[in-house]
Structure formats: C-alpha cells, structure tokens
Amino acid sequence: MSIKIGIVGAGQFAQHFIPLFNAHPQVKSVLLADLDEKKRTAAAAKYGVAATCATLDDVLASDVDAVALFTQHWMHGPQAMQALRAGKHVYSAVPCAASIEETQALVRTVEQTGKIYQMGETSYYYPHVCWAREQQRKGFFGDITLMEAGYYHDWDITSIDSRGIIAARTTPENFIKIAGSPPMHYPTHTMSQAIGVTGAHMMRVSAHGWVDHHPDGIYDPKVNNYANAFSNQTALCVMSDGAAARINEFRRVGHPGGEFMSVWGTRASLEYSMAGAVVIGHSFGDTRRIDDLFKLRPETHGGTALAQPVERLPREFAKLPNNHWGSHQFLADDFVRACVTGEHPPTNVWQAARYLVPGFVAHESCKQGGVQLPVPDFGAGPK
C-alpha cells in the first residue's frame, strides 16, 4: 500500500522533509503547496516534485491521503483540525496548538475522525533520548526519581551570531511582537525528553520565570503580543509515576544552544550536556563516558548515531539529508508507516498534548509567583 502526501509550506524547514517524503517507498506522490509561487516552484524543481498548488484548501480538495504542515506555529492547530475534518491524516511541525483549549479540541478531532495525527517532535529521536529509553526498558536506571531537561536558545538579535541573524529575518516587521512569546509555550523539546524516556506524564507543576530587561525589547510586556516579561522559565513537575521533572526553557542564556537531559535513578544515572555524556553508578569507579554512542556519523543515513535504530529506516533514505541530531528520517518514516498501517505513531496527538500542555500551565504558575497548579490530561490514546 502507498499514500499521496500534500506538503503545505515550502520554506527552509519544510525543505528538510520534502526529499524524505518524496523518496519514501510507500509514498506514491507528493503535492507541494505554498502561497509564494516563486518559492514553491523553486522547491518543486529542486526536489523533483511534479505537482504544486497555492493553498491548504487546494491540497484538501485534491486526492491526497495525508497532509504535512510546515506553516507558522500558530496556524498548526486550526490547519490540522481543518485537514482532519477533510478526511486527511496530518503531520505537523511543533507545537501542535496555541492554547490548552486548542490542544483539547485537536485531540477530540483526532478521536472523532479516526485519522492519524503526528507532531514532528525531534527530541523523541535524539540519540541520548533513544539510548536512555532503551536502558529504562531494560531496568538499567532502577527507579527513576528525577528527569532534568533543558532547551537553550538565545534570542540576542543584537549579536552577530547566526541565530540572531536568522531570528531577525524570519518575520522582519513583526519579529519583536512575536519573538517575546513565553518560553513555556514552546516546551516540547524538553517535555518530550522526560516523557519520552519514562512514559510518565506531568500531573502538577510549579514554575519560576526570570523577568527580562534586555534593551532590544523582545520581552517588554507592553510590546510583545503576549504581555509576557519572562525570557527564561524553569518548571518543577510532579510526574504520574511519582518522580519529579525539572524543565528549563531559556531564551536569554550564555550558551551555544541545544537540548540536554539528565536521568537520576536508584541504580544508575545519565548526565548529557555540552561536556558530553556520562553514565554514573554507585561509586566513582562505575562512572564511564559514552559520548561515542551519541556521535553522528555522516555515512549512516544522513548523520545518525549508534544509539539510534538506524536499521529500521528505508534504504532509500541512506544518502538523503537528515537534521536535528538525525531525527528527521525517523519522524518521516513514522508518519508514513502510521498512515499505511493505521497504527498511531509514537509522537501521536495524545503524546503531543502531554508535551505541550504542562508548559501552558507552567507559564500561569510563573505569573502567580510559582504556585503549584494541576495539569489537564486528555488521555493516553489507544495502546
């Protein structure tokens, strides 16, 4: 069985996935849509896509089986629900929605339509997360008592650093208003690491926010669209298995950026940071570095690591691009497999909600001085 996929958005991020969907052995054809005719024509020619159109409505009116959304993040929820109601399976870049209410509506739409929804959360397939998940299944850590995860992405647009340049050019006239969103409104890279290893989810959260005072004004609550003053936020979560999780979402930080994680268990622990990866036992003699497991190798599926299950990827992906620590190929393959088999992928809508909703609650806790608040949960979905 094979499927037809409509890709909505032909921008920089979408172009990491167009060649993957186009090459997948169970994808019959790709339809590429973008409002910018020049952009979609150039991308179609570059990746050998024969059919193009302008809008999501055009895609939904076609005979595609599935839609992959690479649009602005605040459009993901409404566009995903529109596509699901039109009878299409949906892949969406992160995050899946812009509020708790919108997240719940998305979950219910998936349940009502019976269609597949996948959020493309890259951290689920990062080498250190894959390794820790497998070790947890084997009982290596014992009982995990604390998960720590951090996403560090500095927004200093006065810097000559490339991230600042990209940030300033992404939405030129509205950047200051949009970039000041609460960091905890985009927590999926961190929450998914904690949840993706243990399977437990956040039940209650208390959070603290650092009030920003940078002269660029991104986090001036009178300027940005969110009345938000916090550039850095830290949450302490009570997990459904009795453990705790500490989550850092930092946008003003002297750090080159990235996603990092630590696992603290009763038998062993893992520390993964810029300094490398270390497994720790009960004594100093039990400590060993495992960096080599997480190093990306360009000769294996566009740059994957020993800790990732490369053997499951289609051979057609072997020489194609990969990114975000080798995760893109796994996500693309997950979605196609799910559409073909009807079995929900690992980063399904229920998991997507669990990766996102605690962040909305954490931001409310910050505004209330750190009070502990309950986290709504919309279920685990089908087994």
C-alpha angles and dihedrals in degrees: 000000000000135000140213117234130201114205114204113203127030099204131124097287095043089056090067089063105034093078092045096053090040092054100041110118092226096051112093097189144346127225114198122206132187133148089227105079094195092051096048093045092051093047092047091052093046095053101032098250110160102193128056139167138175111243147029088247089058090051093049091050090056129080097259116135096210142024128214113202120210097162132121110308096243089059096055099087099047094040093048092052091047090053094045091052088050088060098257130131111237137220114184134185114235137319107037098208146002102236143016090258093051091048091053091048090052092051092049091048091055090049093048097046098039090221129138119260123185128180111208098231105171097193091068088072101038110130095245091049092048091050095047092047092053092046091049090054088054093050093245095141096042109214110355109226101174136023119192124191134169137187113198118190117155118213100198099144091178088067124093087225112126093240090059092050092049091047093051093050099043096082104003103186098034102033097109091051096046104037093062094074115136109273089227089062085072103041100131096108091058103032090050092056092056095041094039093060102044104020089228119126136213116271103170133012140193118188143184126207129204111225108230124224103175113144093233088079098222091134097039102127089213091057110037123073094244102055083235126156099174120099095166125039132181123193131194110204133193108221127216091244093055095259126118130237127202114201126191122195107179128177098167107053138128093238136108090236139247146122120284137177145190128197120201115195137169092246104029142352140210127216115192117178143129087289091062138257124310130180113207130198133181094293139033088253089063092059118107137162118240100179092129091067090060101043113114116237114206092205092064116072099319094311118331131154136237090252092061123084095245093161092073095059121101112261087231087071094057098101098027126106122273131183146176092058095316096306103119097077092051092050094049091048092047092056097048091046091050093050091049098044100032090231115131116248124238093259093050127154095274092052090043089057091050090051092052114028096065088060093058089050092046091056090053089051090053091053090050095051098262101309113166112250133187118251116225113232125200097197138268098271125222116337 
